[in-house]
Amino acid sequence: MEETKKNVLSRLFSKKRVIGVVGNTGTAKSSLVLSKLIELKEVKPSLNIYVYGVEDSLIDYLFSKGIRFIENKEDILDLKIRNSVIFIDEFGDIFSVKSQDKQQERVVRFFNRIDHLNDFVIISTARNGFWNKLMNGFVSQFLVKEIEYDNLINNTPLKRKVKGIYSTSDYRLEVDKSKYYVVSDDLTECHSFEYNSELDSKKKNINPFIQKDEQKSDVKSDGKSEKKDEIKEENEVSYETSYVL
């Protein structure tokens, strides 16, 4: 079935104000979120969208799409931004959520004030153990890429739901770079997104241990799924229908 033209962020934000992005390093988490933010800006041009922590090489392109940048992490924790969508990349590398860390109090305050300031927040991280019980209390809807099960915390709703998704591996949820899962209180969904080379800050990284033909194949598979995947995708049910924030 052909996927309907709906923005997944808009749909999830119509239910709750925070979305988590889960996945290993190098699984196109940022590319996924940024592509959806650009779609959202096209649908709602007056919407304020801010990002923090993305690669400097993406600044000019995102600015041309009407997306603004946050320069100081203190502006995030002090919540000086109102009535906006905020994407914080690699949140776990910037702020600690460990119970014994003094910084946790500011993180808790940050999440408690999101509704008051009428903000909508997306947080992404590949940090091992970040999605603990505290964070599962604040975030209950996720965009999930490939992830090692051991990176998630036992006895949390997120790990239980992720491990419930079919995977050929016993150690990780295996997900193609062009696909992602929506995990929330509703039915789990599998979707695909179109690869945009302008949002790939690692596209020029060359692995000297891989033959050139293999690297070309990797780029092709990241950009578009093989024909058999396209046929399979046509049979997947897509729930992405449009909502307005």
LINURSUL-V797249 format. One record per pair of residues at least 12 apart in sequence whose C-alpha atoms are under 10 Angstrom apart, sorted by sequence separation. I is the first residue (numbers start at 1). GAP is how many residues later the second one is. D is the distance in whole Angstrom. If there is no record, write none. Layout:
i->I gap->GAP d->D
i->I gap->GAP d->D
//
This chain:
i->21 gap->12 d->8
i->37 gap->12 d->8
i->76 gap->12 d->9
i->95 gap->12 d->7
i->179 gap->12 d->6
i->180 gap->12 d->6
i->37 gap->13 d->10
i->149 gap->13 d->8
i->178 gap->13 d->9
i->179 gap->13 d->4
i->180 gap->13 d->8
i->37 gap->14 d->10
i->144 gap->14 d->10
i->148 gap->14 d->10
i->149 gap->14 d->7
i->178 gap->14 d->6
i->179 gap->14 d->6
i->54 gap->15 d->9
i->73 gap->15 d->9
i->147 gap->15 d->9
i->148 gap->15 d->10
i->175 gap->15 d->10
i->177 gap->15 d->9
i->178 gap->15 d->6
i->179 gap->15 d->9
i->50 gap->16 d->9
i->51 gap->16 d->7
i->52 gap->16 d->9
i->53 gap->16 d->9
i->54 gap->16 d->10
i->70 gap->16 d->9
i->123 gap->16 d->9
i->142 gap->16 d->8
i->146 gap->16 d->10
i->165 gap->16 d->9
i->176 gap->16 d->9
i->177 gap->16 d->9
i->178 gap->16 d->7
i->179 gap->16 d->10
i->203 gap->16 d->8
i->34 gap->17 d->9
i->49 gap->17 d->8
i->50 gap->17 d->6
i->51 gap->17 d->6
i->52 gap->17 d->6
i->53 gap->17 d->8
i->69 gap->17 d->9
i->70 gap->17 d->10
i->122 gap->17 d->10
i->136 gap->17 d->10
i->140 gap->17 d->8
i->141 gap->17 d->9
i->145 gap->17 d->10
i->177 gap->17 d->10
i->178 gap->17 d->7
i->48 gap->18 d->8
i->49 gap->18 d->5
i->50 gap->18 d->5
i->51 gap->18 d->5
i->52 gap->18 d->5
i->53 gap->18 d->9
i->67 gap->18 d->10
i->68 gap->18 d->9
i->69 gap->18 d->10
i->70 gap->18 d->9
i->77 gap->18 d->9
i->124 gap->18 d->10
i->140 gap->18 d->8
i->144 gap->18 d->8
i->165 gap->18 d->10
i->177 gap->18 d->9
i->47 gap->19 d->9
i->48 gap->19 d->8
i->49 gap->19 d->6
i->50 gap->19 d->5
i->51 gap->19 d->6
i->52 gap->19 d->7
i->53 gap->19 d->10
i->67 gap->19 d->10
i->123 gap->19 d->9
i->124 gap->19 d->9
i->137 gap->19 d->9
i->139 gap->19 d->9
i->162 gap->19 d->9
i->34 gap->20 d->9
i->45 gap->20 d->10
i->46 gap->20 d->9
i->47 gap->20 d->9
i->48 gap->20 d->8
i->49 gap->20 d->8
i->50 gap->20 d->6
i->51 gap->20 d->9
i->52 gap->20 d->8
i->53 gap->20 d->9
i->122 gap->20 d->9
i->128 gap->20 d->9
i->131 gap->20 d->9
i->132 gap->20 d->8
i->133 gap->20 d->8
i->136 gap->20 d->7
i->137 gap->20 d->9
i->45 gap->21 d->8
i->52 gap->21 d->8
i->73 gap->21 d->8
i->122 gap->21 d->10
i->126 gap->21 d->9
i->128 gap->21 d->10
i->129 gap->21 d->8
i->130 gap->21 d->8
i->131 gap->21 d->6
i->132 gap->21 d->6
i->133 gap->21 d->9
i->135 gap->21 d->10
i->136 gap->21 d->7
i->146 gap->21 d->10
i->148 gap->21 d->10
i->149 gap->21 d->9
i->150 gap->21 d->8
i->151 gap->21 d->9
i->162 gap->21 d->8
i->73 gap->22 d->9
i->126 gap->22 d->10
i->128 gap->22 d->8
i->129 gap->22 d->5
i->130 gap->22 d->8
i->131 gap->22 d->7
i->132 gap->22 d->8
i->133 gap->22 d->8
i->134 gap->22 d->10
i->136 gap->22 d->7
i->148 gap->22 d->9
i->149 gap->22 d->6
i->150 gap->22 d->8
i->161 gap->22 d->7
i->197 gap->22 d->10
i->30 gap->23 d->10
i->31 gap->23 d->10
i->42 gap->23 d->8
i->128 gap->23 d->5
i->129 gap->23 d->6
i->130 gap->23 d->8
i->131 gap->23 d->10
i->132 gap->23 d->9
i->133 gap->23 d->6
i->135 gap->23 d->10
i->136 gap->23 d->10
i->148 gap->23 d->6
i->149 gap->23 d->5
i->161 gap->23 d->9
i->165 gap->23 d->8
i->9 gap->24 d->9
i->30 gap->24 d->8
i->34 gap->24 d->10
i->38 gap->24 d->8
i->41 gap->24 d->8
i->42 gap->24 d->9
i->52 gap->24 d->9
i->111 gap->24 d->10
i->127 gap->24 d->8
i->128 gap->24 d->7
i->129 gap->24 d->6
i->132 gap->24 d->7
i->133 gap->24 d->9
i->147 gap->24 d->9
i->148 gap->24 d->4
i->149 gap->24 d->7
i->161 gap->24 d->10
i->164 gap->24 d->10
i->165 gap->24 d->10
i->195 gap->24 d->10
i->8 gap->25 d->10
i->30 gap->25 d->10
i->37 gap->25 d->10
i->41 gap->25 d->7
i->126 gap->25 d->8
i->127 gap->25 d->9
i->128 gap->25 d->9
i->129 gap->25 d->10
i->131 gap->25 d->8
i->132 gap->25 d->10
i->133 gap->25 d->9
i->147 gap->25 d->6
i->148 gap->25 d->6
i->158 gap->25 d->8
i->165 gap->25 d->10
i->195 gap->25 d->10
i->197 gap->25 d->10
i->10 gap->26 d->9
i->39 gap->26 d->10
i->41 gap->26 d->8
i->108 gap->26 d->9
i->112 gap->26 d->9
i->131 gap->26 d->10
i->132 gap->26 d->9
i->146 gap->26 d->7
i->147 gap->26 d->5
i->148 gap->26 d->9
i->158 gap->26 d->9
i->162 gap->26 d->9
i->195 gap->26 d->10
i->196 gap->26 d->10
i->197 gap->26 d->8
i->9 gap->27 d->7
i->10 gap->27 d->9
i->35 gap->27 d->10
i->38 gap->27 d->7
i->108 gap->27 d->9
i->111 gap->27 d->7
i->131 gap->27 d->8
i->132 gap->27 d->10
i->146 gap->27 d->5
i->147 gap->27 d->7
i->157 gap->27 d->10
i->161 gap->27 d->8
i->195 gap->27 d->7
i->196 gap->27 d->7
i->8 gap->28 d->7
i->9 gap->28 d->8
i->34 gap->28 d->8
i->37 gap->28 d->10
i->38 gap->28 d->8
i->78 gap->28 d->8
i->107 gap->28 d->10
i->111 gap->28 d->9
i->131 gap->28 d->9
i->145 gap->28 d->8
i->146 gap->28 d->5
i->147 gap->28 d->8
i->157 gap->28 d->10
i->194 gap->28 d->9
i->195 gap->28 d->5
i->7 gap->29 d->7
i->8 gap->29 d->10
i->10 gap->29 d->10
i->38 gap->29 d->8
i->77 gap->29 d->7
i->78 gap->29 d->10
i->144 gap->29 d->9
i->145 gap->29 d->8
i->146 gap->29 d->5
i->194 gap->29 d->7
i->195 gap->29 d->7
i->6 gap->30 d->10
i->7 gap->30 d->9
i->9 gap->30 d->9
i->10 gap->30 d->7
i->37 gap->30 d->8
i->77 gap->30 d->7
i->79 gap->30 d->9
i->104 gap->30 d->10
i->108 gap->30 d->9
i->145 gap->30 d->6
i->146 gap->30 d->7
i->193 gap->30 d->9
i->194 gap->30 d->7
i->195 gap->30 d->10
i->8 gap->31 d->10
i->9 gap->31 d->8
i->50 gap->31 d->9
i->76 gap->31 d->10
i->77 gap->31 d->10
i->78 gap->31 d->9
i->79 gap->31 d->7
i->83 gap->31 d->10
i->91 gap->31 d->9
i->92 gap->31 d->9
i->93 gap->31 d->10
i->94 gap->31 d->10
i->98 gap->31 d->9
i->144 gap->31 d->9
i->145 gap->31 d->8
i->146 gap->31 d->8
i->193 gap->31 d->9
i->194 gap->31 d->9
i->7 gap->32 d->7
i->8 gap->32 d->9
i->77 gap->32 d->8
i->78 gap->32 d->7
i->79 gap->32 d->10
i->82 gap->32 d->9
i->83 gap->32 d->10
i->91 gap->32 d->6
i->92 gap->32 d->8
i->93 gap->32 d->7
i->97 gap->32 d->9
i->98 gap->32 d->8
i->145 gap->32 d->8
i->192 gap->32 d->10
i->6 gap->33 d->9
i->7 gap->33 d->7
i->10 gap->33 d->10
i->34 gap->33 d->10
i->48 gap->33 d->10
i->54 gap->33 d->9
i->77 gap->33 d->6
i->81 gap->33 d->10
i->82 gap->33 d->10
i->83 gap->33 d->10
i->84 gap->33 d->9
i->85 gap->33 d->9
i->86 gap->33 d->7
i->87 gap->33 d->9
i->88 gap->33 d->8
i->89 gap->33 d->8
i->90 gap->33 d->7
i->91 gap->33 d->6
i->92 gap->33 d->5
i->93 gap->33 d->9
i->97 gap->33 d->7
i->99 gap->33 d->10
i->145 gap->33 d->9
i->146 gap->33 d->9
i->192 gap->33 d->9
i->5 gap->34 d->10
i->6 gap->34 d->9
i->48 gap->34 d->9
i->49 gap->34 d->9
i->50 gap->34 d->7
i->51 gap->34 d->8
i->52 gap->34 d->8
i->53 gap->34 d->9
i->54 gap->34 d->8
i->55 gap->34 d->9
i->76 gap->34 d->8
i->77 gap->34 d->9
i->79 gap->34 d->8
i->82 gap->34 d->9
i->83 gap->34 d->6
i->84 gap->34 d->7
i->85 gap->34 d->6
i->86 gap->34 d->6
i->87 gap->34 d->6
i->88 gap->34 d->6
i->89 gap->34 d->6
i->90 gap->34 d->5
i->91 gap->34 d->5
i->92 gap->34 d->7
i->93 gap->34 d->7
i->96 gap->34 d->8
i->97 gap->34 d->9
i->98 gap->34 d->8
i->145 gap->34 d->7
i->146 gap->34 d->8
i->48 gap->35 d->7
i->49 gap->35 d->6
i->50 gap->35 d->6
i->51 gap->35 d->6
i->52 gap->35 d->6
i->53 gap->35 d->6
i->54 gap->35 d->6
i->78 gap->35 d->10
i->79 gap->35 d->8
i->82 gap->35 d->5
i->83 gap->35 d->5
i->84 gap->35 d->5
i->85 gap->35 d->5
i->86 gap->35 d->5
i->87 gap->35 d->5
i->88 gap->35 d->5
i->89 gap->35 d->5
i->90 gap->35 d->4
i->91 gap->35 d->9
i->92 gap->35 d->6
i->95 gap->35 d->10
i->97 gap->35 d->8
i->99 gap->35 d->8
i->144 gap->35 d->9
i->145 gap->35 d->5
i->146 gap->35 d->9
i->7 gap->36 d->9
i->47 gap->36 d->8
i->48 gap->36 d->5
i->49 gap->36 d->5
i->50 gap->36 d->5
i->51 gap->36 d->5
i->52 gap->36 d->5
i->53 gap->36 d->5
i->54 gap->36 d->8
i->77 gap->36 d->10
i->81 gap->36 d->8
i->82 gap->36 d->6
i->83 gap->36 d->5
i->84 gap->36 d->6
i->85 gap->36 d->6
i->86 gap->36 d->6
i->87 gap->36 d->6
i->88 gap->36 d->6
i->89 gap->36 d->7
i->90 gap->36 d->7
i->91 gap->36 d->9
i->92 gap->36 d->9
i->97 gap->36 d->10
i->98 gap->36 d->9
i->144 gap->36 d->6
i->145 gap->36 d->7
i->6 gap->37 d->10
i->47 gap->37 d->7
i->48 gap->37 d->6
i->49 gap->37 d->6
i->50 gap->37 d->6
i->51 gap->37 d->6
i->52 gap->37 d->6
i->53 gap->37 d->7
i->80 gap->37 d->9
i->81 gap->37 d->9
i->82 gap->37 d->6
i->83 gap->37 d->8
i->84 gap->37 d->8
i->85 gap->37 d->8
i->86 gap->37 d->8
i->87 gap->37 d->8
i->88 gap->37 d->9
i->89 gap->37 d->10
i->90 gap->37 d->8
i->92 gap->37 d->9
i->93 gap->37 d->9
i->97 gap->37 d->8
i->98 gap->37 d->10
i->143 gap->37 d->7
i->144 gap->37 d->5
i->145 gap->37 d->9
i->47 gap->38 d->8
i->48 gap->38 d->9
i->49 gap->38 d->8
i->50 gap->38 d->9
i->51 gap->38 d->8
i->52 gap->38 d->9
i->53 gap->38 d->8
i->79 gap->38 d->8
i->81 gap->38 d->8
i->82 gap->38 d->9
i->92 gap->38 d->6
i->97 gap->38 d->8
i->142 gap->38 d->10
i->143 gap->38 d->6
i->144 gap->38 d->6
i->192 gap->38 d->10
i->52 gap->39 d->9
i->91 gap->39 d->9
i->92 gap->39 d->9
i->142 gap->39 d->8
i->143 gap->39 d->5
i->144 gap->39 d->7
i->53 gap->40 d->10
i->79 gap->40 d->9
i->142 gap->40 d->6
i->143 gap->40 d->6
i->53 gap->41 d->9
i->141 gap->41 d->7
i->142 gap->41 d->5
i->143 gap->41 d->9
i->192 gap->41 d->8
i->141 gap->42 d->6
i->142 gap->42 d->6
i->191 gap->42 d->8
i->140 gap->43 d->8
i->141 gap->43 d->4
i->142 gap->43 d->10
i->178 gap->43 d->8
i->179 gap->43 d->10
i->190 gap->43 d->9
i->140 gap->44 d->6
i->141 gap->44 d->7
i->177 gap->44 d->8
i->178 gap->44 d->6
i->40 gap->45 d->10
i->139 gap->45 d->9
i->140 gap->45 d->7
i->141 gap->45 d->9
i->176 gap->45 d->9
i->177 gap->45 d->6
i->178 gap->45 d->7
i->191 gap->45 d->8
i->142 gap->46 d->10
i->143 gap->46 d->10
i->144 gap->46 d->9
i->176 gap->46 d->8
i->177 gap->46 d->8
i->178 gap->46 d->7
i->179 gap->46 d->9
i->190 gap->46 d->8
i->191 gap->46 d->9
i->192 gap->46 d->9
i->143 gap->47 d->10
i->177 gap->47 d->9
i->178 gap->47 d->7
i->189 gap->47 d->9
i->190 gap->47 d->8
i->191 gap->47 d->7
i->37 gap->48 d->9
i->143 gap->48 d->10
i->177 gap->48 d->9
i->189 gap->48 d->8
i->190 gap->48 d->8
i->191 gap->48 d->9
i->37 gap->49 d->10
i->176 gap->49 d->8
i->189 gap->49 d->7
i->190 gap->49 d->9
i->191 gap->49 d->9
i->37 gap->50 d->9
i->189 gap->50 d->7
i->189 gap->51 d->9
i->187 gap->52 d->10
i->34 gap->53 d->9
i->33 gap->54 d->8
i->179 gap->54 d->10
i->33 gap->56 d->9
i->30 gap->57 d->9
i->182 gap->57 d->10
i->30 gap->58 d->10
i->30 gap->59 d->7
i->29 gap->60 d->9
i->30 gap->60 d->9
i->29 gap->61 d->10
i->25 gap->65 d->10
i->18 gap->67 d->10
i->20 gap->67 d->10
i->17 gap->68 d->9
i->18 gap->68 d->10
i->19 gap->68 d->9
i->20 gap->68 d->10
i->21 gap->68 d->9
i->18 gap->69 d->10
i->21 gap->69 d->10
i->49 gap->70 d->10
i->51 gap->70 d->10
i->20 gap->71 d->10
i->48 gap->71 d->10
i->49 gap->71 d->9
i->50 gap->71 d->10
i->51 gap->71 d->9
i->52 gap->71 d->10
i->53 gap->71 d->10
i->13 gap->72 d->10
i->49 gap->72 d->10
i->9 gap->76 d->10
i->33 gap->89 d->8
i->33 gap->90 d->10
i->33 gap->91 d->9
i->18 gap->93 d->9
i->17 gap->94 d->10
i->30 gap->94 d->8
i->29 gap->95 d->7
i->30 gap->95 d->9
i->18 gap->96 d->9
i->29 gap->96 d->9
i->17 gap->97 d->7
i->18 gap->97 d->10
i->29 gap->97 d->9
i->17 gap->98 d->7
i->16 gap->99 d->10
i->27 gap->99 d->10
i->25 gap->100 d->8
i->26 gap->100 d->9
i->17 gap->101 d->9
i->18 gap->101 d->9
i->19 gap->101 d->8
i->20 gap->101 d->9
i->21 gap->101 d->7
i->22 gap->101 d->9
i->23 gap->101 d->8
i->24 gap->101 d->8
i->25 gap->101 d->6
i->17 gap->102 d->7
i->18 gap->102 d->6
i->19 gap->102 d->6
i->20 gap->102 d->6
i->21 gap->102 d->6
i->22 gap->102 d->6
i->23 gap->102 d->7
i->24 gap->102 d->5
i->25 gap->102 d->9
i->17 gap->103 d->5
i->18 gap->103 d->5
i->19 gap->103 d->5
i->20 gap->103 d->5
i->21 gap->103 d->4
i->22 gap->103 d->6
i->23 gap->103 d->6
i->24 gap->103 d->8
i->16 gap->104 d->8
i->17 gap->104 d->6
i->18 gap->104 d->6
i->19 gap->104 d->6
i->20 gap->104 d->6
i->21 gap->104 d->7
i->22 gap->104 d->7
i->23 gap->104 d->9
i->24 gap->104 d->9
i->16 gap->105 d->10
i->17 gap->105 d->9
i->18 gap->105 d->8
i->19 gap->105 d->9
i->20 gap->105 d->8
i->21 gap->105 d->9
i->22 gap->105 d->9
i->23 gap->105 d->10
i->14 gap->106 d->10
i->13 gap->107 d->7
i->13 gap->108 d->9
i->22 gap->108 d->10
i->13 gap->109 d->10
i->22 gap->109 d->9
i->10 gap->110 d->10
i->33 gap->110 d->9
i->9 gap->111 d->10
i->20 gap->111 d->9
i->32 gap->111 d->9
i->9 gap->113 d->9
i->32 gap->113 d->9
i->29 gap->114 d->8
i->20 gap->115 d->9
i->29 gap->115 d->8
i->20 gap->116 d->9
i->29 gap->116 d->7
i->27 gap->117 d->10
i->28 gap->117 d->8
i->29 gap->117 d->9
i->20 gap->118 d->10
i->27 gap->118 d->6
i->28 gap->118 d->9
i->19 gap->119 d->9
i->20 gap->119 d->6
i->26 gap->119 d->10
i->27 gap->119 d->6
i->18 gap->120 d->8
i->19 gap->120 d->6
i->20 gap->120 d->8
i->21 gap->120 d->9
i->22 gap->120 d->7
i->23 gap->120 d->9
i->24 gap->120 d->10
i->25 gap->120 d->10
i->26 gap->120 d->9
i->27 gap->120 d->9
i->17 gap->121 d->10
i->18 gap->121 d->6
i->19 gap->121 d->7
i->20 gap->121 d->6
i->21 gap->121 d->6
i->22 gap->121 d->6
i->23 gap->121 d->6
i->24 gap->121 d->7
i->25 gap->121 d->9
i->17 gap->122 d->9
i->18 gap->122 d->8
i->19 gap->122 d->5
i->20 gap->122 d->5
i->21 gap->122 d->5
i->22 gap->122 d->5
i->23 gap->122 d->5
i->24 gap->122 d->6
i->25 gap->122 d->9
i->16 gap->123 d->9
i->18 gap->123 d->7
i->19 gap->123 d->5
i->20 gap->123 d->6
i->21 gap->123 d->6
i->22 gap->123 d->6
i->23 gap->123 d->5
i->24 gap->123 d->5
i->16 gap->124 d->8
i->17 gap->124 d->10
i->18 gap->124 d->9
i->19 gap->124 d->7
i->20 gap->124 d->8
i->21 gap->124 d->8
i->22 gap->124 d->8
i->23 gap->124 d->5
i->24 gap->124 d->7
i->16 gap->125 d->8
i->22 gap->125 d->7
i->23 gap->125 d->8
i->120 gap->125 d->9
i->15 gap->126 d->9
i->24 gap->127 d->9
i->13 gap->128 d->10
i->23 gap->128 d->9
i->12 gap->129 d->7
i->22 gap->129 d->10
i->12 gap->130 d->9
i->22 gap->130 d->9
i->9 gap->134 d->9
i->8 gap->135 d->9
i->22 gap->136 d->10
i->62 gap->136 d->9
i->61 gap->137 d->7
i->62 gap->137 d->9
i->61 gap->138 d->8
i->22 gap->140 d->10
i->58 gap->140 d->7
i->59 gap->140 d->10
i->57 gap->141 d->9
i->58 gap->141 d->7
i->57 gap->142 d->9
i->58 gap->142 d->8
i->57 gap->143 d->9
i->58 gap->143 d->7
i->55 gap->144 d->9
i->57 gap->144 d->7
i->32 gap->145 d->9
i->54 gap->145 d->10
i->55 gap->145 d->9
i->56 gap->145 d->9
i->57 gap->145 d->10
i->31 gap->146 d->10
i->32 gap->146 d->8
i->55 gap->146 d->7
i->31 gap->147 d->10
i->32 gap->147 d->9
i->54 gap->147 d->9
i->55 gap->147 d->9
i->24 gap->148 d->10
i->27 gap->148 d->8
i->28 gap->148 d->10
i->29 gap->148 d->9
i->32 gap->148 d->9
i->27 gap->149 d->8
i->28 gap->149 d->6
i->23 gap->150 d->9
i->27 gap->150 d->6
i->28 gap->150 d->8
i->26 gap->151 d->9
i->27 gap->151 d->9
i->28 gap->151 d->9
i->29 gap->151 d->9
i->23 gap->152 d->9
i->27 gap->152 d->10
i->28 gap->152 d->10
i->27 gap->153 d->10
i->23 gap->157 d->10
i->36 gap->157 d->9
i->22 gap->158 d->10
i->35 gap->158 d->8
i->36 gap->158 d->10
i->21 gap->159 d->10
i->22 gap->159 d->10
i->35 gap->159 d->8
i->32 gap->160 d->9
i->35 gap->160 d->8
i->21 gap->161 d->10
i->32 gap->161 d->7
i->35 gap->161 d->7
i->21 gap->162 d->10
i->31 gap->162 d->10
i->32 gap->162 d->9
i->34 gap->162 d->10
i->20 gap->163 d->10
i->31 gap->163 d->10
i->32 gap->163 d->8
i->35 gap->163 d->10
i->31 gap->164 d->8
i->32 gap->164 d->9
i->35 gap->164 d->8
i->19 gap->165 d->9
i->31 gap->165 d->8
i->34 gap->165 d->7
i->31 gap->166 d->9
i->33 gap->166 d->10
i->34 gap->166 d->10
i->28 gap->167 d->9
i->31 gap->167 d->9
i->32 gap->167 d->9
i->31 gap->168 d->5
i->32 gap->168 d->10
i->30 gap->169 d->8
i->31 gap->169 d->6
i->12 gap->170 d->9
i->30 gap->170 d->8
i->31 gap->170 d->9
i->28 gap->171 d->9
i->30 gap->171 d->9
i->12 gap->172 d->9
i->28 gap->172 d->8
i->28 gap->173 d->10
i->8 gap->174 d->9
i->28 gap->174 d->10
i->26 gap->176 d->8
i->8 gap->183 d->10
i->3 gap->188 d->8
i->3 gap->189 d->9
i->3 gap->190 d->10
i->28 gap->194 d->9
i->27 gap->195 d->10
i->47 gap->198 d->9
i->43 gap->199 d->10
i->44 gap->200 d->8
i->43 gap->201 d->9
i->44 gap->201 d->9
i->40 gap->204 d->10
i->40 gap->205 d->10
i->11 gap->228 d->10
i->12 gap->228 d->10
i->11 gap->229 d->7
i->14 gap->229 d->7
i->1 gap->230 d->9
i->3 gap->230 d->9
i->10 gap->230 d->9
i->11 gap->230 d->7
i->13 gap->230 d->9
i->14 gap->230 d->7
i->15 gap->230 d->10
i->1 gap->231 d->9
i->2 gap->231 d->8
i->3 gap->231 d->8
i->8 gap->231 d->9
i->9 gap->231 d->9
i->10 gap->231 d->9
i->11 gap->231 d->6
i->12 gap->231 d->9
i->13 gap->231 d->9
i->14 gap->231 d->6
i->1 gap->232 d->7
i->2 gap->232 d->6
i->3 gap->232 d->10
i->6 gap->232 d->10
i->8 gap->232 d->6
i->10 gap->232 d->7
i->11 gap->232 d->5
i->13 gap->232 d->7
i->1 gap->233 d->4
i->2 gap->233 d->8
i->3 gap->233 d->9
i->4 gap->233 d->10
i->5 gap->233 d->10
i->6 gap->233 d->8
i->7 gap->233 d->6
i->8 gap->233 d->8
i->9 gap->233 d->10
i->10 gap->233 d->6
i->11 gap->233 d->8
i->12 gap->233 d->9
i->1 gap->234 d->5
i->2 gap->234 d->8
i->3 gap->234 d->8
i->4 gap->234 d->7
i->5 gap->234 d->10
i->6 gap->234 d->5
i->7 gap->234 d->7
i->8 gap->234 d->8
i->9 gap->234 d->9
i->10 gap->234 d->6
i->11 gap->234 d->8
i->1 gap->235 d->6
i->2 gap->235 d->8
i->3 gap->235 d->5
i->4 gap->235 d->8
i->5 gap->235 d->7
i->6 gap->235 d->4
i->7 gap->235 d->6
i->8 gap->235 d->9
i->9 gap->235 d->10
i->10 gap->235 d->6
i->1 gap->236 d->6
i->2 gap->236 d->8
i->3 gap->236 d->8
i->4 gap->236 d->6
i->5 gap->236 d->7
i->6 gap->236 d->4
i->7 gap->236 d->8
i->9 gap->236 d->9
i->1 gap->237 d->8
i->3 gap->237 d->7
i->4 gap->237 d->6
i->5 gap->237 d->7
i->6 gap->237 d->8
i->7 gap->237 d->9
i->3 gap->238 d->9
i->4 gap->238 d->9
//
